[in-house]
């Protein structure tokens, strides 16, 4: 008989989102006249930059002509986009990344979830708590964890991100093999300093470990002293893989385009201790399981690096960060301790009560947030509010929250 992968039966994360949906549906049924303002999900609300739309239209027109039609493209991405990324995102920061070390994909969520396939099943994994659920769930699916007990899976090393450490975890005292880091962080909004990130790179080099560095929100960094890429740190090329996305920067959540950077010097080891290129392994996996991002979408992404595209992206980032500033200021004025909102579109708020009670209190006011417990045990007592919405909706939401909490 056909058997299932029983590791899927361990999964717990769906509880969060199904429970949020259930509570929201019940509230709307009880209050059909009320319009909810949703500040929970991290989805953008502004349209695509005009430069990207123009490039998209032009590329679609090319697809209509026999002479300019494009069929299957390179799975790794078209050179025109990889070259722009290498120069614009890394060369401009003195990070040594070449175009052929960049893999274009349809989303950082996909890549952060799929990358674990190229590693052994019995590696020791360390990940933050609270954490973006995809990192955790994909390792559960792969069988790298024990049972779920008391809010955590056995077999993992949890890197607690708490007020006491500024939500920046330190390297564990024990050796681990694979480390997930996300900065600016989702969900806490915390940023990491250059010195703190170097500590992680040094740890990985000393322990022959690998860092998976999710930099999907780097465009929101306002502090010039903060690194935007792990490859700004000396020695990171040998021990790190970085993930980036056009979703939150240029509004590609529905258009789908991202990229992963794997330097050719980045290695992992077989059972005999021999080193192997992770670039080559991912290239094989990518080529086998992925057909590439659509040509028009890659042309639209390329336009992000044009002078017009850069200006329009910056305007959208500024727009969302104005929301973040307002949310943080209002919640602070109400007496709540907040993290994020300065170099990140997320504001992590200590609720003075359990996370679900705070969620329900805001829901009664007509505002949807995300309870921190959905991101891990250390998220208890916190909520996350997203700055991705219109100025009008955010102002209205904060008026509702102020009335509910005062």
HELIX and SHEET records of a PDB file:
HELIX    1   1 UNK A    6  UNK A   10  5                                   5    
HELIX    2   2 UNK A   14  UNK A   30  1                                  17    
HELIX    3   3 UNK A   50  UNK A   63  1                                  14    
HELIX    4   4 UNK A   79  UNK A   85  1                                   7    
HELIX    5   5 UNK A   86  UNK A   90  3                                   5    
HELIX    6   6 UNK A   91  UNK A   93  5                                   3    
HELIX    7   7 UNK A   99  UNK A  101  5                                   3    
HELIX    8   8 UNK A  108  UNK A  114  1                                   7    
HELIX    9   9 UNK A  115  UNK A  118  5                                   4    
HELIX   10  10 UNK A  133  UNK A  141  1                                   9    
HELIX   11  11 UNK A  163  UNK A  165  5                                   3    
HELIX   12  12 UNK A  194  UNK A  207  1                                  14    
HELIX   13  13 UNK A  218  UNK A  220  5                                   3    
HELIX   14  14 UNK A  230  UNK A  232  5                                   3    
HELIX   15  15 UNK A  236  UNK A  238  5                                   3    
HELIX   16  16 UNK A  247  UNK A  250  1                                   4    
HELIX   17  17 UNK A  278  UNK A  289  1                                  12    
HELIX   18  18 UNK A  295  UNK A  302  1                                   8    
HELIX   19  19 UNK A  303  UNK A  305  5                                   3    
HELIX   20  20 UNK A  307  UNK A  333  1                                  27    
HELIX   21  21 UNK A  355  UNK A  364  1                                  10    
HELIX   22  22 UNK A  372  UNK A  375  5                                   4    
HELIX   23  23 UNK A  377  UNK A  379  5                                   3    
HELIX   24  24 UNK A  391  UNK A  405  1                                  15    
SHEET    1   A 2 UNK A  37  UNK A  38  0                                        
SHEET    2   A 2 UNK A 367  UNK A 368  1                                        
SHEET    1   B 7 UNK A 102  UNK A 105  0                                        
SHEET    2   B 7 UNK A 258  UNK A 262 -1                                        
SHEET    3   B 7 UNK A 240  UNK A 245 -1                                        
SHEET    4   B 7 UNK A 210  UNK A 214  1                                        
SHEET    5   B 7 UNK A 178  UNK A 182  1                                        
SHEET    6   B 7 UNK A 125  UNK A 129  1                                        
SHEET    7   B 7 UNK A 157  UNK A 160  1                                        
SHEET    1   C 2 UNK A 148  UNK A 149  0                                        
SHEET    2   C 2 UNK A 152  UNK A 153 -1                                        
SHEET    1   D 2 UNK A 267  UNK A 269  0                                        
SHEET    2   D 2 UNK A 275  UNK A 277 -1                                        
SHEET    1   E 4 UNK A 338  UNK A 340  0                                        
SHEET    2   E 4 UNK A 346  UNK A 350 -1                                        
SHEET    3   E 4 UNK A 382  UNK A 386 -1                                        
SHEET    4   E 4 UNK A 370  UNK A 371 -1                                        
END                                                                             
